[in-house]
């Protein structure tokens, strides 16, 4: 009965479609798989229309669900279902359409694969963090890069979480800090630079002030050494 209730609830979601906000027409529930959808244009969305993770050019690319036309990430479209309008051939579809079209229940380990360590709201985590602030993570050339909100949570002190903005509901990536070396870089052009380095993996950060840079270097060095409480640092 629980499975039936969840399936009916998901079916209802197709009657109120995000696509209408983007100026596209939505398929009715009974038309899914029977009629080709009007695809939501790539340039109208910046994040997966299912799991809300932001797209980027390299690690998270855009795909279209062949049943509903939504723009989704690879993980959310990692399903195949027969579509009547395409001669009942298997096509890439999103999880919601897969469940509706096939009647199959997605295993819990797959249904929850988008949850976990990255689903920590920035505001919530920042309120109980060892350190949080705006930083810039530079690219390999050291010229451009990603500016965002960086947090080391109190309850997960060995990991650096990176958010696009302080109010985001999930981090877009994380860096396990254990075992890294923290390196100070000479100040040039009034830029306050430092690095995390381990083997061939190097991250270069730009802080707004020298004082903020020193605070981050101390916090990261503490996490890299596996120190999870201030008392442990004092013992050291």
C-alpha positions as CSV (number, residue, x, y, z in Angstrom):
1,X,0.0,0.0,0.0
2,X,2.9,2.3,0.8
3,X,4.4,1.7,-2.7
4,X,1.0,2.4,-4.3
5,X,0.6,5.6,-2.3
6,X,4.1,6.8,-3.3
7,X,3.5,5.9,-7.0
8,X,0.2,7.9,-7.0
9,X,1.9,10.8,-5.3
10,X,4.6,10.9,-8.0
11,X,2.0,10.6,-10.7
12,X,0.3,13.7,-9.4
13,X,3.6,15.7,-9.7
14,X,3.4,15.4,-13.5
15,X,0.2,17.4,-13.5
16,X,2.0,20.5,-12.1
17,X,5.2,20.8,-14.2
18,X,8.2,23.1,-13.7
19,X,8.4,23.3,-17.5
20,X,5.4,25.7,-17.5
21,X,7.6,28.3,-15.8
22,X,10.1,28.1,-18.6
23,X,7.5,28.5,-21.3
24,X,7.2,24.9,-22.3
25,X,4.1,22.8,-22.5
26,X,3.9,19.8,-20.2
27,X,2.7,16.3,-21.1
28,X,-0.3,15.0,-19.2
29,X,0.3,11.9,-17.1
30,X,-1.4,9.6,-19.4
31,X,0.7,10.9,-22.3
32,X,4.1,10.0,-20.8
33,X,5.9,7.6,-23.1
34,X,3.1,7.8,-25.7
35,X,3.9,11.2,-27.1
36,X,7.3,12.9,-27.6
37,X,7.8,15.6,-25.0
38,X,8.8,19.2,-25.7
39,X,12.3,19.4,-24.3
40,X,13.1,22.2,-21.8
41,X,16.0,24.2,-23.4
42,X,19.4,23.7,-21.8
43,X,20.0,27.4,-21.4
44,X,16.9,27.9,-19.2
45,X,18.2,25.8,-16.3
46,X,21.4,25.9,-14.3
47,X,20.7,22.9,-12.1
48,X,19.2,19.4,-12.4
49,X,15.4,19.7,-12.4
50,X,15.2,16.6,-10.2
51,X,18.0,16.6,-7.6
52,X,18.8,20.4,-7.9
53,X,22.5,19.9,-8.2
54,X,24.1,22.6,-10.4
55,X,25.5,21.7,-13.8
56,X,29.0,22.4,-14.9
57,X,30.9,21.8,-18.1
58,X,33.0,18.9,-17.0
59,X,31.7,16.8,-14.1
60,X,28.0,17.3,-14.3
61,X,26.5,17.6,-17.7
62,X,23.0,18.1,-19.0
63,X,20.8,15.3,-20.3
64,X,17.1,15.2,-21.3
65,X,14.6,12.8,-20.0
66,X,13.0,11.3,-23.2
67,X,9.7,10.9,-21.4
68,X,9.0,14.2,-19.7
69,X,11.6,16.5,-21.4
70,X,13.2,17.7,-18.2
71,X,16.9,18.7,-18.1
72,X,18.5,16.4,-15.6
73,X,22.0,15.2,-14.6
74,X,23.5,11.9,-15.5
75,X,22.7,10.3,-12.2
76,X,19.1,11.3,-12.3
77,X,18.7,10.0,-15.8
78,X,20.5,6.7,-15.2
79,X,17.4,4.7,-16.1
80,X,15.9,3.3,-19.2
81,X,12.3,2.6,-20.1
82,X,10.4,1.6,-23.3
83,X,8.7,4.6,-24.9
84,X,5.7,3.9,-27.1
85,X,6.3,7.0,-29.3
86,X,9.7,5.6,-30.2
87,X,8.6,2.1,-31.2
88,X,8.9,0.8,-27.6
89,X,12.6,1.1,-27.8
90,X,14.6,1.7,-24.5
91,X,15.3,5.4,-23.9
92,X,17.1,7.4,-21.2
93,X,14.5,8.6,-18.6
94,X,14.6,10.2,-15.2
95,X,13.9,8.3,-12.0
96,X,10.3,9.6,-11.7
97,X,9.4,8.7,-15.2
98,X,11.1,5.3,-14.9
99,X,8.9,4.5,-11.8
100,X,5.7,5.7,-13.5
101,X,6.3,3.9,-16.8
102,X,7.6,0.6,-15.5
103,X,5.9,0.3,-12.2
104,X,9.2,-0.8,-10.7
105,X,10.3,0.4,-7.3
106,X,13.8,1.9,-7.2
107,X,15.9,0.2,-4.5
108,X,16.4,2.4,-1.5
109,X,20.2,2.6,-2.0
110,X,19.7,4.1,-5.4
111,X,16.8,6.3,-4.4
112,X,18.9,7.9,-1.7
113,X,22.1,8.2,-3.7
114,X,21.7,12.0,-4.0
115,X,21.5,12.3,-0.2
116,X,24.4,12.1,2.2
117,X,27.3,14.3,3.1
118,X,26.7,17.0,0.5
119,X,23.1,17.6,1.7
120,X,24.0,19.9,4.5
121,X,22.5,23.4,4.3
122,X,25.1,26.1,4.3
123,X,23.3,28.3,6.8
124,X,22.8,25.4,9.2
125,X,26.4,24.1,8.9
126,X,27.9,27.6,9.2
127,X,26.1,28.2,12.5
128,X,28.1,25.3,14.1
129,X,31.3,25.4,12.2
130,X,35.0,25.5,13.1
131,X,35.4,28.1,10.4
132,X,33.4,29.5,7.5
133,X,33.8,32.4,5.1
134,X,33.9,33.3,1.4
135,X,37.0,32.1,-0.4
136,X,38.1,31.7,-4.0
137,X,39.3,28.3,-5.3
138,X,41.7,29.1,-8.2
139,X,42.1,27.1,-11.3
140,X,45.3,25.4,-12.4
141,X,46.6,28.6,-14.0
142,X,46.0,30.6,-10.8
143,X,44.1,33.3,-12.7
144,X,40.4,32.4,-12.5
145,X,38.4,30.1,-10.4
146,X,35.3,29.5,-8.3
147,X,34.3,31.9,-5.6
148,X,32.0,30.4,-3.0
149,X,31.2,29.8,0.6
150,X,33.6,27.4,2.4
151,X,32.8,25.6,5.6
152,X,34.5,23.1,8.0
153,X,31.6,21.8,10.2
154,X,32.1,21.0,13.8
155,X,30.4,17.6,13.4
156,X,32.6,16.8,10.4
157,X,35.9,18.6,11.1
158,X,38.0,16.6,8.7
159,X,36.1,17.8,5.6
160,X,35.9,21.1,3.7
161,X,32.5,21.8,2.2
162,X,32.2,24.2,-0.7
163,X,28.9,26.0,-1.5
164,X,28.1,28.3,-4.3
165,X,26.4,30.7,-1.9
166,X,25.9,31.1,1.9
167,X,22.2,30.1,1.7
168,X,22.5,27.1,-0.6
169,X,20.7,24.0,0.7
170,X,23.5,21.6,-0.4
171,X,27.3,21.8,-1.1
172,X,28.4,21.2,-4.7
173,X,31.6,19.5,-3.6
174,X,33.7,18.5,-0.6
175,X,37.4,18.0,0.0
176,X,38.6,15.4,2.7
177,X,41.4,17.3,4.4
178,X,43.1,14.5,6.3
179,X,46.7,14.0,5.1
180,X,47.0,17.3,3.2
181,X,49.8,19.8,3.7
182,X,49.0,23.4,4.1
183,X,51.4,25.7,2.3
184,X,51.7,29.5,2.5
185,X,52.4,31.3,-0.8
186,X,54.2,34.6,-1.1
187,X,51.9,37.6,-1.2
188,X,51.9,39.1,-4.7
189,X,49.7,41.8,-6.1
190,X,48.0,42.1,-2.7
191,X,46.7,38.5,-3.2
192,X,46.5,36.4,-0.1
193,X,47.2,32.9,-1.4
194,X,47.7,29.5,0.2
195,X,47.5,25.8,-0.9
196,X,46.4,22.4,0.1
197,X,48.8,19.8,-1.4
198,X,48.8,16.0,-1.3
199,X,50.8,13.9,-3.8
200,X,49.9,15.5,-7.2
201,X,46.6,17.0,-6.0
202,X,47.0,20.7,-5.3
203,X,44.2,23.2,-4.4
204,X,45.1,27.0,-4.4
205,X,42.9,29.4,-2.4
206,X,42.6,33.1,-2.4
207,X,41.4,34.9,0.8
208,X,40.2,38.4,1.1
209,X,42.6,39.4,3.8
210,X,45.9,38.2,5.3
211,X,44.2,37.6,8.7
212,X,41.5,35.4,7.1
213,X,44.2,33.5,5.2
214,X,46.0,32.7,8.4
215,X,42.8,31.5,10.1
216,X,42.0,29.2,7.3
217,X,45.6,27.8,7.2
218,X,45.4,27.1,10.9
219,X,42.0,25.4,10.6
220,X,43.0,23.3,7.6
221,X,46.3,22.2,9.2
222,X,44.4,21.1,12.3
223,X,42.0,19.1,10.2
224,X,44.7,17.7,8.0
225,X,46.5,16.4,11.1
226,X,43.3,14.7,12.3
227,X,42.8,17.0,15.2
228,X,39.0,17.2,15.8
229,X,38.9,19.1,19.1
230,X,40.8,22.1,20.4
231,X,41.8,20.0,23.5
232,X,43.7,17.6,21.2
233,X,45.6,20.5,19.6
234,X,46.6,21.8,23.1
235,X,47.9,18.3,23.9
236,X,49.9,18.2,20.8
